[in-house]
Amino acid sequence: MKKPAPSKSARKPARANGPAAGKRVAPEVNAKGGTTAAARETARLLLDIKAVHCRPENPFIFTSGRASPVYIDCRKIISFPEARARIMAHAHKAIGDAIGWSKIDVVAGGETAGIPFAAFIAATAKKPMVYVRKQPKGFGRMAQIEGELKPGERVLLVEDLATDGGSKVMFIDALRKADAKVTDTFVIFHYGIFQQSVDVLAAMGVKLHALATWWDVLDAAERYKLFDERGLTETRAFLNEPDRWSATHGGRNPVHGTVRPSMTANGER
């Protein structure tokens, strides 16, 4: 991957499985690159702060077993104030446009990566915030939800990214057990290549909203010449047929799974 050109929005000195797997997903989650100006800028900012890694010659192997030529770490955003401010401004507007802030009582962050983004968004919107544990903490009140949440409140679940939607189910279940109403979830980044990420949530009556997808990143990488030719070719091949690409590059394709990196091919974590 070529070194990204500097951006005014990034903090210096950094310059940057379901039946439809492998196909672009529904347009409401910005599956096609360059769908909106916000998606394009978000993608460029993620590249600028080096949250995006492209390594087709030594693929990332995720905890799901899948091999990928690219990996994104949205948690990098929290360390870059200017990029963070731009992305959070896009998030606030996107949520207002798609859902309406008057229809949201509380913003909830999923443990752990969703917590800072929920905090930033809640502060911008001047809304209460809670966070949801993956499991009850096992003592005291056995709390799985931290903060004050009243029965019947309308909650927006926020996380950093979505792949197959699996982790969202756990958090939504916990919120609903606390008598919250959850009809929407928002992520900064959606992989945009696994239809089940939309379908599994839709089956629960929940709609997934996102700022950007891999298609937006690929578009920005090509537009600004931030990936070399092999990186562009292999990333495009992966996005179009992720299971096939994974199988031919040492991966094990899961039925379900997350894409947090496990031990990678060169021993890095």
C-alpha positions as CSV (number, residue, x, y, z in Angstrom):
1,M,0.0,0.0,0.0
2,K,1.4,3.4,-0.9
3,K,1.8,6.1,1.7
4,P,-1.3,8.2,1.9
5,A,-1.0,11.9,0.9
6,P,-1.5,14.3,3.8
7,S,-5.0,15.6,4.6
8,K,-6.0,18.8,6.4
9,S,-8.5,16.7,8.3
10,A,-6.1,14.2,9.7
11,R,-3.9,14.8,12.8
12,K,-0.3,15.5,12.0
13,P,2.2,13.9,11.8
14,A,0.3,10.9,10.5
15,R,-0.5,10.9,6.8
16,A,-2.2,9.0,6.5
17,N,-22.3,-16.0,4.8
18,G,-25.6,-16.3,3.9
19,P,-26.9,-17.0,0.4
20,A,-25.8,-13.6,-0.9
21,A,-22.2,-13.7,0.5
22,G,-19.8,-12.0,-1.9
23,K,-22.4,-9.7,-3.4
24,R,-23.0,-6.0,-2.7
25,V,-25.7,-5.4,-0.2
26,A,-28.8,-3.3,0.0
27,P,-28.2,0.4,-1.0
28,E,-29.4,1.7,2.3
29,V,-26.0,0.8,3.8
30,N,-24.0,2.5,1.2
31,A,-22.8,-0.7,-0.5
32,K,-21.5,1.0,-3.6
33,G,-18.4,3.1,-3.3
34,G,-18.7,6.9,-3.5
35,T,-22.4,6.9,-2.7
36,T,-22.4,10.1,-0.7
37,A,-19.9,12.9,0.0
38,A,-19.9,11.8,3.6
39,A,-19.0,8.3,2.6
40,R,-16.2,9.5,0.4
41,E,-14.7,11.8,3.0
42,T,-15.0,9.2,5.7
43,A,-13.1,6.7,3.5
44,R,-10.4,9.2,2.7
45,L,-10.0,10.1,6.4
46,L,-9.7,6.4,7.4
47,L,-6.9,6.1,4.8
48,D,-5.2,9.3,5.9
49,I,-4.9,8.2,9.6
50,K,-3.7,4.7,8.5
51,A,-6.7,2.9,9.9
52,V,-6.7,0.9,6.6
53,H,-4.1,-1.8,5.9
54,C,-3.7,-3.5,2.5
55,R,-1.5,-6.6,2.5
56,P,-2.5,-9.0,-0.3
57,E,0.9,-10.7,-0.4
58,N,0.6,-11.7,3.3
59,P,-3.2,-11.8,4.0
60,F,-4.7,-11.1,7.4
61,I,-6.3,-14.2,9.0
62,F,-9.2,-13.2,11.2
63,T,-10.6,-15.0,14.2
64,S,-13.4,-16.3,12.0
65,G,-10.7,-18.1,9.9
66,R,-11.3,-15.9,6.8
67,A,-8.4,-14.6,4.9
68,S,-8.5,-11.0,3.7
69,P,-6.1,-8.7,1.8
70,V,-7.4,-5.7,3.8
71,Y,-8.1,-4.9,7.4
72,I,-9.6,-1.8,9.0
73,D,-9.1,-0.6,12.6
74,C,-11.7,2.1,13.3
75,R,-10.4,2.4,16.8
76,K,-7.6,4.6,15.3
77,I,-10.1,7.3,14.9
78,I,-10.2,8.2,18.6
79,S,-6.5,9.3,18.5
80,F,-7.0,11.9,15.6
81,P,-9.0,14.8,16.8
82,E,-9.5,16.6,13.5
83,A,-10.4,13.4,11.6
84,R,-12.6,12.3,14.5
85,A,-14.5,15.6,14.5
86,R,-15.2,15.4,10.8
87,I,-16.4,11.7,11.0
88,M,-18.5,12.4,14.1
89,A,-20.1,15.4,12.3
90,H,-21.0,13.1,9.4
91,A,-22.3,10.5,11.9
92,H,-24.5,13.0,13.7
93,K,-26.0,14.3,10.4
94,A,-26.5,10.8,9.0
95,I,-28.3,9.6,12.0
96,G,-30.5,12.7,12.0
97,D,-31.3,12.3,8.4
98,A,-32.0,8.5,8.5
99,I,-33.7,8.2,11.8
100,G,-34.4,11.6,13.3
101,W,-32.9,12.6,16.7
102,S,-36.3,13.3,18.1
103,K,-36.9,9.6,17.8
104,I,-33.9,8.6,19.9
105,D,-33.8,8.9,23.7
106,V,-30.5,7.2,24.5
107,V,-27.3,6.3,22.7
108,A,-25.8,2.9,23.6
109,G,-22.3,1.8,22.9
110,G,-21.3,-1.9,22.5
111,E,-18.3,-3.2,24.5
112,T,-15.6,-2.2,23.8
113,A,-15.1,-0.5,20.5
114,G,-18.5,1.0,20.3
115,I,-18.2,2.9,23.6
116,P,-16.1,5.9,22.5
117,F,-18.1,6.4,19.4
118,A,-21.4,6.3,21.4
119,A,-19.9,8.8,23.8
120,F,-18.8,11.2,21.0
121,I,-22.2,10.9,19.2
122,A,-24.2,11.3,22.4
123,A,-22.2,14.4,23.4
124,T,-22.8,16.0,20.0
125,A,-26.5,15.2,20.1
126,K,-26.8,16.1,23.8
127,K,-28.4,12.7,24.5
128,P,-27.9,10.3,27.5
129,M,-25.6,7.4,26.9
130,V,-25.2,3.9,28.3
131,Y,-23.0,1.0,27.3
132,V,-23.7,-2.6,27.0
133,R,-21.4,-5.4,28.2
134,K,-20.9,-8.6,26.2
135,Q,-21.8,-10.5,29.3
136,P,-23.1,-9.5,32.8
137,K,-20.2,-8.6,35.0
138,G,-21.0,-11.4,37.4
139,F,-21.3,-9.6,40.7
140,G,-23.2,-6.9,42.4
141,R,-26.3,-6.1,40.3
142,M,-25.0,-8.5,37.6
143,A,-25.2,-5.4,35.3
144,Q,-24.9,-5.9,31.6
145,I,-26.0,-2.3,30.9
146,E,-24.1,0.5,32.6
147,G,-25.7,3.9,33.0
148,E,-29.3,4.8,33.5
149,L,-31.8,3.2,31.1
150,K,-35.5,3.5,31.7
151,P,-38.1,1.0,30.5
152,G,-39.5,2.0,27.1
153,E,-36.7,4.3,26.1
154,R,-35.8,4.4,22.4
155,V,-32.2,3.3,22.1
156,L,-29.7,3.7,19.2
157,L,-27.0,1.1,19.3
158,V,-23.6,2.3,18.1
159,E,-20.6,0.3,17.2
160,D,-17.4,0.9,15.3
161,L,-18.1,-1.6,12.4
162,A,-20.3,-4.3,11.2
163,T,-19.4,-7.4,9.2
164,D,-22.0,-10.2,9.5
165,G,-24.1,-8.5,12.2
166,G,-23.6,-11.2,14.8
167,S,-22.3,-9.0,17.7
168,K,-25.2,-6.6,17.3
169,V,-27.7,-9.4,18.1
170,M,-26.1,-9.9,21.5
171,F,-26.3,-6.2,22.4
172,I,-29.8,-5.7,21.1
173,D,-31.0,-8.7,23.1
174,A,-29.5,-7.3,26.2
175,L,-31.1,-3.9,25.6
176,R,-34.5,-5.4,24.9
177,K,-34.3,-7.5,28.1
178,A,-34.0,-4.2,29.9
179,D,-37.3,-3.1,28.2
180,A,-35.6,-0.7,25.8
181,K,-36.9,-0.2,22.3
182,V,-34.2,-0.8,19.6
183,T,-35.1,-0.4,16.0
184,D,-31.8,1.0,14.6
185,T,-28.1,0.5,14.9
186,F,-25.3,2.7,13.6
187,V,-21.7,1.9,12.7
188,I,-18.9,4.0,11.3
189,F,-17.9,1.3,8.9
190,H,-19.8,-1.5,7.3
191,Y,-18.0,-4.2,5.3
192,G,-20.8,-4.0,2.7
193,I,-20.1,-7.5,1.3
194,F,-22.1,-9.9,3.4
195,Q,-25.9,-9.7,2.9
196,Q,-26.5,-11.5,6.2
197,S,-25.3,-8.4,8.1
198,V,-28.5,-6.7,6.9
199,D,-30.7,-9.7,6.9
200,V,-30.0,-10.9,10.5
201,L,-30.8,-7.5,11.9
202,A,-33.9,-7.0,9.7
203,A,-35.2,-10.3,11.0
204,M,-35.1,-8.6,14.5
205,G,-36.8,-5.5,13.2
206,V,-33.6,-3.5,13.3
207,K,-32.1,-1.4,10.5
208,L,-28.4,-1.0,10.0
209,H,-27.0,2.4,9.1
210,A,-23.3,3.1,8.2
211,L,-21.1,6.0,7.1
212,A,-18.8,4.1,4.7
213,T,-18.0,0.6,3.4
214,W,-15.1,-1.2,1.7
215,W,-16.5,0.0,-1.6
216,D,-16.0,3.6,-0.5
217,V,-12.4,2.9,0.7
218,L,-11.6,1.1,-2.6
219,D,-13.0,4.1,-4.5
220,A,-10.9,6.5,-2.5
221,A,-7.7,4.3,-2.6
222,E,-8.0,4.2,-6.4
223,R,-9.0,7.9,-6.8
224,Y,-6.0,9.1,-4.7
225,K,-3.6,6.3,-5.7
226,L,-3.2,5.1,-2.2
227,F,-3.1,1.4,-3.1
228,D,-0.7,-0.1,-5.6
229,E,-2.1,-1.9,-8.6
230,R,-1.9,-5.3,-6.9
231,G,-3.6,-3.9,-3.9
232,L,-6.5,-2.6,-5.9
233,T,-6.8,-5.8,-7.9
234,E,-6.8,-8.1,-5.0
235,T,-9.0,-5.9,-2.8
236,R,-11.6,-5.7,-5.6
237,A,-11.4,-9.5,-6.1
238,F,-12.0,-10.0,-2.3
239,L,-14.9,-7.6,-2.2
240,N,-16.6,-9.3,-5.1
241,E,-16.1,-12.8,-3.9
242,P,-14.8,-12.9,-0.4
243,D,-15.3,-16.6,0.3
244,R,-13.5,-17.6,-2.9
245,W,-10.6,-15.2,-2.3
246,S,-10.3,-16.4,1.2
247,A,-10.3,-20.1,0.2
248,T,-7.5,-19.5,-2.3
249,H,-5.4,-17.6,0.1
250,G,-5.2,-19.9,3.1
251,G,-8.4,-18.9,4.8
252,R,-11.2,-20.9,6.3
253,N,-14.6,-19.6,5.5
254,P,-17.0,-19.5,8.5
255,V,-20.7,-19.8,8.5
256,H,-20.7,-16.9,11.0
257,G,-17.8,-15.0,12.6
258,T,-16.3,-11.6,13.4
259,V,-13.3,-10.0,11.7
260,R,-11.2,-9.0,14.6
261,P,-7.6,-10.0,13.6
262,S,-6.2,-13.1,15.3
263,M,-2.7,-14.3,14.6
264,T,-1.8,-13.1,11.2
265,A,0.3,-14.8,8.6
266,N,3.6,-13.2,9.7
267,G,3.0,-13.7,13.4
268,E,1.7,-10.1,14.2
269,R,-1.3,-9.5,16.3
